[in-house]
């Protein structure tokens, strides 16, 4: 009997969609088809692969409004904001298409008389992409599109919460004219995914998700000599220096903490503010947070939807309660938000002050609409606290002094340093994490390196 995978919508607790999980026979057939299709796909000229990829992006964007609304129902982001994911998908997709000739072009060392020498980037084979639910299109396109442009075949497993997103990918590729077997979507449970990872016909794993599951993926793949890209969690810090534009910092950091109900690997989870600005920053951030509108995300006037499920919201509530029990002070009174109901995914945003690093709210990934704010007295104190973390995905410095931002950034243990910006991926820049935030690289020209292998050509042309 087939197992049924269900999307339980956080909007109202209903079963939004359900699909049968792929059988062992279907998984085997998909891998076989991918391995077979990739052999001819890799011979397709790069310009033709780019053209198909461009049509794929066009096909996806053409369905943008219905994709955006469907996404709101699947994972709860306000319908006023989900169109932004379609726009981001297009931005990243077109950027990676444009960067392909540079990312995949031959590398030639200095000339040597009598020899033709170069390094060529060759596709790996079959790439297994495991996507996440919080930004299911933005995250997944980072791996799927460059993998296919590079000449690989792709099998996509999307998180159950957003499994319809995998079908949207498949439909757009079909409309673009991608040869059969080069891209396939499979609805799988965790144990099924492990079998795909172990399959000798699979050549690379691109996983996005939690640190514990990322460790499991690495363990499962450890018996094979294949690459594993891991985009994992974060506890991303921000530092507001004494010379920061206060109003700008407040506006953008509150958004960076609460957008998507805080369910972002690069969302702002800890803020360190110079003592000269601390009181004004806290007052401004709390005032702005109280204007948020929590509720049914399908309503156009709502800008903060539910978390993905009641369990996730309960985890955040427990973190908050523990911090308060240890001396923290919660600035936002939940009664201000009528939709906040314990036992449901609807959770009011929260700002915690009087916090320190003995509290899980300041050290453990929260992945929810809460941020802790600490007072600091110097760049050095801020830097030490920002680096005091198991994670290192992004960090932001809010200042009018570019040289100070560069100096602090050079010592930050993080994959991306922002100045006066946060919670954003630039497709022209490498997206990487350090420490428990993962390994590997996506986006930019460097994003093609992990989806290909170098082959050296050393040709003596004169004898």
N, C-alpha and C positions, 0 to 999 in steps of 0.2 A: 504494500500500500504506500502511495506517495505521501511524503510529509508535506504539510501545508505551512507556508510562511505567510504571516499576516502583518500588515501595516496597521497598527493601532494609532489612530490620529490623536495627537495631544490636544487638538482643538476641542473635541467633544467626547473622546474616548471610544469612538465608533471604529469598526473595522473598515478602513478606507479602501483597502485592496488586499487580495490574497492570491498567492501563486503556489503551484506545486514545486517543491525542490527538485532539482535535476537528479535523476537516478544515476547510479554508478555507470550504467551503460551509456547514458547521455553524456556524462562527463568524459568518458573514454573516447567517445566519438568526436566530441568537440576538440579535444587535444589532438587527436589524429588529424582532423580536418585543418586545424591551425598549423600543425607541422608541415602538412602537405602544401597548403596554400602559401606559406611563407617562402618556400623554395622558389616559386615563380615570382612572388611579389617583390622579393629582394632584387630581382633583375629588372624591375620596372624603373625607367629613368626617374631621377629625382624630380624633374620638372613635372612629370605626370603625377607623381605621388603628391606633390604640392597642390596641383590643380584639384585632385580629388579631395584633399584635405580642405581646401578653400570651399568647395561645394558642400562639404560636410558642415562647416561652420555656417554657411548660408542657410542650409536646410534647418539647422537647429534654431538659428535666430528667427527664421520665418514663423516658427511655432512658439516664439517667446512668450506671448501673453498667457497661453494655456499652460505652458511649462511652468511659468512663475506661480500661477494660482494653484496648480497641482502640488508644487513644492510646499506652499504654505500649509496645505492640508496634510502633507506627509510629515513635516517636522516642526511646524508651528511658527515659523517666522512670519511677521506681518506681511500681508499682501501688498502693502505700500513699499516694501523693501525687497521682496524677492525678484522683481524685474532687474534689480542691480546685479543679481547673480548671472542673469543672461547677458547683461552688458559686459561683466567681467569675463565671462566665458569667451565672448567674442574678442575682447581685447587680448587675452592670453593666446587664444587660438591663432589669430592673425599674426601676432608677434612671433610665435614659434614657427609658423610657416615661413615668415620673412627671414628668420634667423637660420633656417635649415642649410642653405648653401655654405654659410660660414661654419656652422657647427659640424657639418658632415663633409666639408671639403678636405682634399688632400693637404697634408702638412709636409712642406718641403724644406729640408735643411739647406745650408749654403751649398752651392754647386761644387762638384768634385769632378775633375777632368776624367772623362772616360766612363762615367757612371750616371745612371738615372736613379735617384733615391727619393723615396717618399713614404709617408705613413698614410694608410687609408683606413677610414672608419667603416667597419662592417657590422651589420645587424647581428644581434645575439641569437635570434630565433623566435621562440614563443615567450612572450612576456605575460605574466599573470599579475593583473592589477586588482588590488583589494581596496575599494573606496570607503570613505567615511560618510556619515549621514549629515554632519553639521553644515558642510558646504559641498554637497555631493557632485555638483557640476564643476565648480572651480577647482576642487581638489583633484578630481578624476581626470579632467582635461590635461592637467599638468603632466600626467604620465601617458595617457592613451594617445594623444595626438602626436607628440614627438616620437613615441615608440613606433607608430605606424609610418610616419614620414621617414623614419630611419630605415625602414625595410623589415621591421618585425611584424609578426602576427600577435594579436592581443586577445586574451580572455579576461573579461571583466566580471568580478563579483562585487556587487554593490551591497552596502549594509542593508539588512532587512528593512529597517525603518524607511529607507528611500529606494527600495528595489525598482520602482517604476523609472527611476533615473537611468538605470542600465538599459531599459527598453527604449528610452528616448535616444540614447547613444546609438543603439542598433538601428533604429529607424532612420536616423540622419545619415548614417554610413550607407545604408541601402540606397537611400535617395541620391547620395553622392556618387553611386556607381562603384563602390569599393568591391573588389572581387570577393566572392563567397569564401568564407573561412578565415579571412584576414582579421576580422573582428567578430567576436562572439560574446554574448552576455549569458552568464549562467546564474541562476538563483540557487545559492548554496548555503548550508549551515557551516558552522565552524569546523566540525570534523571533516566535512567534505572538502573544505578549502585546504586542510592539511594534506589530504590525499593528492590534490593538485600540486601542491608545493613539492611533494615527494616524487612526483612523476618525472622520470628521466628525460621526457620530451619537453619539459618546461625549463627555460634557460635563465629567467630573471624574475624576481618578485618585487613589486612596488606596493608597499603597504602603508596605509595611513590609518592611525587609530591610537589607542591607549598604549601606555608604556608596558603594562603587563602582557597585553596581547602581542605587542611588538617583540617582546622577549620570547614569547612562545613561537612566533614566526621564525625568529632567528634560530631557535633551538631545532625546530622541525627541519629547517634548511641546512643545518650544520653538517649533516652527513654528505652533502653534495657540494661540489666546487662551483657554486653559482653565486651571482651577485644578489644582494638584498638591499633595497632602498627602504628606509624606515623614516616616515614623518610622524613623530609622536607628540607628546604633550608639551606644555609650557606653563610657566608661572611668570609671565613677562612683566618686567619692571619698567617704571618711568621715573625720571628724575626731573623735578621742576627747580631750576637754578634761580638764584636771587635776581638775575637779569631777565627772566622769562617774561613774555607777554602774558600776563595773568589771565585775562579774559579768554584769550585764544587757547591757552593750555587747559583751562577749565572746560570749555566747550568740547574740545577734541578728546580729552582724556575721559570725560564722562561717556561720550559716545564710544570710545575705544573699550571701555569697561562693560557697557551694557548692550551694545549692538548684538543682535542675534541672541538675546538673553544671556550674554556672556559666554556663549557656547562656541568659542573660537580658540584654536590652539595658540594663536598669537594675540588674543585679547589681553587687555591690560588688567592684571590681577593685583599689582602692588604699586603704590605711588609713594615716592619719597620727595618731600617738599622742603626747600630751604626754610629755616625758621622765620626769616624775614617776610615770607609770603604765606606761611602755613595757615594762619587763622583766616586770612582772606580767601585762600584757595578752598579750604574746607567749607567755609560759609557759601561760597559761590557754587561749589560742586553739589552741596546738599540742596541748595535752592533749585538748581537745574534738575536734579534727580526727582524732586517732588513734582515736577511738571510732566513727567512721563505718564503715558496712558497705557495701563496694563489691561489686556482683555482679549476677546476673540480676535485672532489675527486676520480674519477675513474682512473685518470692518475697516474701512479706509481711514478712520480717525485714530486707530490704535497704532502705537509705535513700539510696544513691547508685548510680545506674545508669550505663550507658555514655554516652559522647558520641554525637552523631548518626551519626558514621562514623569510620573509621580515619584519614582525612585530617585531620579536625578535631583529633583527639587528637594526631596527629603535629605539627601546627602548634603546639599548646600545649607539647608536649615540647621543640620547638626553641626556643621563647621561654624556657622554663625553663633549658635548657642554655646559651643565650647569656648569660642573666643570671648564672648561676653562673660562667661563664668570665670575666665582667667583675667578679667579686668578691662576688656575692650568695651567701647561704648558704641552702640548702634544709633546712627543719626536719623534714620528714616523709620517712621512709625508705620507698620504694615496697614493699620486701619485707613491710611490715606489712599490705599489701593483696594477698592471694593472687590476686585477679582481675586485677590490673594486669598487662597483657601488651603490650609494644611490638608495633606492627603491627596492633593491634585497637582498637576504640573504648573499651575499658575502661582508664580512667586514674585513678590515685590522686589524691586532693586534695593540694594543696601550699601551704605558706606560705613565702614568700621574705623574708628579712631582709637587712640590709646592702645595700639596693637604693637606686638613685637614678634620676633622670630621663634618664640616658644609656642606660638599658636599655629595650628595647621592652616588656618586661613591665610597665613603669610608664607607658608612653605610648601604646602601640598596643593596640587592643581585643583582648583575649584570648579571650573567649567560652568559657571553660573553667574547671575547678575549681582555680584558683590565684589567690592574692592576695599582693600585696607590702605589707610593713609598714615604715614609716619613722618615725623619731623626730623630733619637732619641739619647739621651746622656747617657742613663743608662738602666739597666735591669728593674728598677722600672717604668721608663717612658714607656718602651715598654710593660710591663705587663699591666699597666693601660689602654693603648690604645688598646691592644689586647682584653681585657675584656669589653671594651666600645662598646658593640654590642648586638643586640637583638638575635644573633645567637650563637651557640656553638657546632659545629660539630667536626672539627679538628683544630689543631694549630701546627705549627712547629717551632722548635728552631734550629738554625744553629750555631754550636759551636763545639769545640774540648774538652769541659769540660762536661763530663757526669753528674757530680754532679750538676753543674749549670743548666743543662737541666732538671734534676729531680726536683730541687728546684723551678724553674720557672714553670714547668709543674704541680707541686702540687697546684699552685695557679691559674692556668688557668681555666677559666670556659668553659670547652670543653669536648667532649666525648672521643676524642683521642688526645694524645700528641705524636708528632713525634720529633725525633732528627735526623737531616741531612737526612730527607726524607719527602715526602708530597704526597698527592693525591693517596693514596693506601689503600686497605683494606686487612688486613691479616686475613684469615679465622680462624686462631687459636685464634684471639682476638675478644672481644665483639665489635660490631658496634653500637654505641649509640649516641644520641644527647641530648643536654640540651637547655634550653630556647626555642626559636622558631624553633630550629632545630629538634624538635620532642620528641617522647617518645617511650619507648620499647627498644628492643634489638634484634639484629640478629647476626648470625655467632657465632663461638666458642661453647663450651658446654652450655653456658648460653642461646644461641639462641633457645634451645629446651624448656626452661622454659615457654616462652610466647605462645608456641604452644601446651602446655599440662596443666593439672591441677593436683595438688597433692592430692592424696588420702592416708589417714593414716590407717594402719592396726595395731590394738592393740589386740593381741590374747593371752588369758590366756591359756596356754597349760598344766598347772598343777593345779589340783583342790584339 
